[in-house]
Amino acid sequence: MEHRTEQFHFYATPEEAKLIRDREQKTGILNESAYLRKMALNGYLIQMDLSDVKEAVRLLGITSANMNQYAKKANETGSIYKEDIEDMKLRQDELWQVMKDILQRLSTI
């Protein structure tokens, strides 16, 4: 058996300590050192880059504002221009592409 000589030490808030102990108990690992070592070696942390989500929200805001302008124009004049509809479709397609890219990335996690 390999002899362990390296020590790690960290502090936790009472709430964090309770969460750690609750999770430890759920795993069935009865030794706190074994649980923490197992999590440090084999656990994983997910870090997500949400810049594309921010871009989707930005595009959604633009699309919503444009739709409101088109609706206002249509209510005032009783008609809407074909170019306006094409612009709305283009913005919607951009938004769908961003959302598809986000979902593709999330499916690989």
C-alpha positions in Angstrom: 0.0 0.0 0.0 1.3 3.4 -0.9 2.1 5.7 2.0 0.5 9.1 1.9 2.8 11.9 3.0 1.3 15.0 1.4 -1.3 17.0 3.3 -4.0 19.4 2.0 -5.9 21.8 4.2 -8.8 24.1 3.6 -11.4 26.0 5.4 -15.2 26.0 4.8 -18.1 27.9 6.2 -20.5 26.0 8.4 -23.0 25.8 5.5 -20.3 24.5 3.1 -19.2 21.9 5.8 -22.8 20.7 6.2 -23.1 20.3 2.4 -19.8 18.4 2.2 -20.8 16.1 5.0 -24.3 15.6 3.6 -22.9 14.6 0.2 -20.3 12.4 1.8 -23.0 10.6 3.7 -25.0 10.1 0.5 -22.1 8.4 -1.3 -21.7 5.9 1.5 -18.0 6.7 2.0 -17.6 6.7 5.7 -14.1 8.2 5.9 -14.0 12.0 5.4 -10.4 11.9 4.1 -11.3 9.2 1.6 -14.3 11.1 0.4 -12.4 14.4 0.0 -9.5 12.6 -1.8 -11.9 10.8 -4.1 -13.7 14.1 -5.0 -10.4 16.0 -5.5 -9.0 13.2 -7.7 -12.1 12.1 -9.6 -14.7 14.9 -9.1 -15.2 17.5 -11.8 -16.0 21.1 -12.0 -17.9 22.6 -14.9 -16.9 26.0 -16.0 -19.2 27.5 -18.6 -18.4 30.3 -21.0 -21.7 32.1 -21.2 -20.6 34.7 -23.8 -22.8 33.0 -26.5 -25.8 33.1 -24.1 -25.2 36.8 -23.7 -25.1 37.1 -27.5 -28.4 35.2 -27.8 -30.0 37.5 -25.2 -28.7 40.5 -27.2 -30.1 39.2 -30.4 -33.4 38.4 -28.7 -33.6 42.0 -27.5 -32.9 43.4 -31.0 -35.4 41.0 -32.5 -38.1 42.0 -29.9 -37.5 45.7 -30.4 -37.7 45.3 -34.2 -40.9 43.3 -34.0 -42.4 46.0 -31.8 -41.5 48.7 -34.3 -42.9 46.6 -37.2 -46.1 46.0 -35.3 -46.5 49.7 -34.5 -45.9 50.6 -38.1 -48.4 48.0 -39.3 -51.0 49.3 -36.8 -50.4 52.9 -37.9 -50.3 52.3 -41.7 -52.2 49.1 -42.1 -49.3 47.5 -43.9 -45.7 46.3 -43.5 -42.9 46.3 -46.0 -41.5 43.0 -47.4 -38.0 44.2 -46.5 -39.1 44.5 -42.8 -40.3 40.9 -42.9 -37.1 39.7 -44.5 -35.1 41.6 -41.8 -37.1 40.0 -39.1 -36.6 36.5 -40.6 -32.8 37.2 -40.9 -32.6 38.2 -37.2 -34.7 35.1 -36.2 -32.3 32.9 -38.2 -29.3 34.4 -36.5 -30.9 33.8 -33.1 -31.7 30.2 -33.9 -28.2 29.6 -35.1 -26.7 31.0 -31.8 -29.2 28.8 -29.8 -28.3 25.7 -31.8 -24.6 26.3 -31.1 -25.3 26.7 -27.4 -27.3 23.5 -27.3 -24.6 21.7 -29.2 -21.9 22.8 -26.8 -24.1 21.9 -23.8 -24.7 18.4 -25.1 -21.0 17.7 -24.9 -20.7 18.4 -21.2 
